[in-house]
Amino acid sequence: QRSEHDPRCGKGRGDLFTLGQLLAAAGVDLDAPSLSSVGETKRSAGVTLILSVDYRANLLTRSADYSYLVNASRLEAKATFF
């Protein structure tokens, strides 16, 4: 979501997505049964989202175009801590 009214995004600052927007774009229902854990929902078992950015630059016109694709992995979710 790009908004010129949000100081965190817009011209030269990138795009801003909420977790809810990413989950909706991937078609994830957090209250649906987990595919990897019997008796658990995706909310409690976890979901791994994969965000792909397709960036195309045209050097002749000095323009760029990009799009996003978000998918939920069918593999078991893994907890990652930094």
N, C-alpha and C positions, 0 to 999 in steps of 0.2 A: 504494500500500500504506500503510495507516494502522496505526501501532503505538504504543500507549501506553508501551511499554517503550523506545522509541527517543527520546532527548531532542531530536532534530532535528525530530520531527513529532508530531502528536497535537493535542490540544485547543488551539486557537488558534494553532497553528504550521504548519498546512498538511499536505500529503501528500508522500510521498517515493517516487519510482520509480527503479529501477535502469535502466540502459540496456538490459540484457537483458530486463527486463519490458516495456519500450516496444517493443523489436524483436519480441518474441513476440506482443504484442498487435496489432502491425501485420502479423504474418505474414511477417516478413522472415527469410530464410535468408542469412546473410552469405557463405556458400560457394557460393551459386547464381550462375549466370552473370549478369553485368550486362546490363541492357537498353540501356544507353547506350554501352558500351565493349566492342567485340568482343575476345574472348579474356581478358577480366578478370572477376573475381568482384565481387560487390557489396561485399565487404570491401575490395578494393583500389580500386575505382572510386568508392565512396562511395554513401551513401543519404541522402535527405532525408526526415525524419519531420515530419509535421504533427500537432500536438497541439491538439485543440479542447476547450474547456471550456464545457459548457452549465450555466449558473448560473440558478437560479430562486429568487426571494425572494417570500415571502408576507408582506406588511406587516400583514395582519390577525392572523395567528398568530405573527408575529415569528419565523418559521422560514425556513430556506433549504435547498435541495437542489441538488446539482450532480452531474454525471457527466463522464467523460472519454472521448474518442474519439481514437485514434491511427491514422494511416494513413501509408503510404509513398508518396511522390510518384512518379508514373511519369515525371516530367521528369528531365532530367540533373541529377545532384548537383553543387552548386557549393561550392567551398571559401570559407569566410568567416573572416576574422581580424579581431579587435578589438584 
